[in-house]
Amino acid sequence: MKKNLLIILAIFSGLSSFSQIQNILTDDIAQGKKLIEAYFTPMAESFGSGLNSGWYNTAKPHSLGGFDLTFTINTVVIPNSSETFKIADAGGKTFTSTKDKASTIFGNSDATSMIYNNTEFNMPGGLKTPAIPLPMIQAGIGLIKNTDIDIRYMPMLNVGDNINIHLLGVGVKHDLLQWIPVIGDALPMSLSFQGGYTSLNTELKIAGQKISLKTKATTINLVASKKLLMVTGYIGLGYNSASTTFMTDANFDLGGIQFDEKIEVDFKSNKNLRSNIGLRLNMTVITIQADYTFSEYPTATLGLGVSLR
């Protein structure tokens, strides 16, 4: 087999032999990448959904010099449909099995016996988790023209025993009603445009192999809110986009064979509409927020912060 395919298969455990090394075709390499993509796609898509959540808890921007600092946890709910994938769709006629489906990275922990070129190997099981939490710290400051700039950040953080994450993002929120004063003065609410971009680097171990996922997520939203006494209610309607690159380092040692090449797979960009609804409790300078985002991968957000309008 060519080194690239060996590295793909090395991510999965239990390859018993590497016969017919010189006979692998380019189509087999492409099919191996599809197998990788099917296994990791739910993680890439769930990260994209989580990264595009938690950007706002009101549509009203800060006044000039106002600021907030908030710690949020975006918990992505994993749908049942994302726990398995169809082997025939991902493996084609190249990678086969006696089973119809195999676990994704979020499926059960049972390995799936697969066959390639009369060689048996095991697809690894999943993490068997119903949800993925993405914690982050976000700070915003008010600029001119009723505009906020937000920065979100999380240093390298351990999530469980096998996952490390690091993220950085920037967002903007701009009041729309200021440009239509007749309507703006008549509406008892705030209405803003919001957009955000977040980059997430993930390092994890699967079947003893170190891999990394780099996810880039972008969201644009129309946000409306209304404050009554200490409570602010808000809703948002928007669009999510996220793409992920899968990478693995070189220097795999398989049965004493050293491989110097590394592999990189670009997953298809995930694009979908989103809507969310939430409440923020204002206690002097302390804020508590909770909202829920409706999308392919639903996300619940909880946040605690300080805010000076």
Phi, psi and omega in degrees: 000152174290157185299321182302316181291324177300321179292320176302310184288337180294335179296332179262147188274157164089015175297123186272337179201163178232057179283166179055045185299327186272358190257005183289141181258159178300324178299326179293323178296316178297322180291325176297323177293325177295325177294317176300314183297318180297323182290319187262348184306316179302324178292317180298316182289322179292321176299318179301317179295317180295322181290333181271007180251164174078013184286334187216156172225013173194157176269349184274119177290164174292157167287170182303122180089349175293156183208165173214154176224120189226137171257123182234154171234116176263112182257115183270127178273127182272117179290154181301328182294344182265005182271345180221164172222155180281123184296321182296324180289320184275319185268345182059218176266359183275315180244114186238169180201160174283349179261155180278325185230156175230159180288141166277186180294343178257004182278195180289170188275002182284131175288156179242124179288127181234161179231131172229121176054044180067014177249129182268137175214170183246125166288136180289155173284184183256187182277348178052060181233136181276346184203156178235119177272137176237099179277151178197160175249134183228136178233139179227152178220143180276135178245193179288164176059039176051054182234135175250145169244130181242141174236131175239148188204147169210121177293172181306122186230137177276127174243098186078198184272339191237005184232131172237137181229153176212133182221157178209136181209163178220141180219168180219145175226133185223129180291129181267329186291341179295338182270352176229072190301326181296313178287320182299320180289334183276334183275127180275053185198172175250146180220124184221157167268138178225138176219148181209149178229131180227138175246130182236128173253127183237131174242133180209166178244128175231123181053039176080001182252138179273130176225169177220149176235130176246114184249133176241121186236136180229138177223145172230138188216151167254121188240133176236144180211160177215131180257130175233110182056245184264001186242133174245123174261141181216150176225154180217147175226127185200197188224132179251145172217136180209143176225152184224140174247126178264133180219150173224145181288166175280192176067040170283137177245107183243105179060032180089357179265125181264132179243128187266344183276159173241167182238149179220128180232125176267119178281155177298142179291134180262120182232132179198163175278156180218154171216151178211161180220142183200172178228145174234130177260124182255117178238090186058253180258355180269135178234142173234127182236151174211129176212168182226130181255128179264115179199186179302322173244093183302147183225130176255131183242132172236139182214149177225129183203185173238145183213132172240110186288000000 
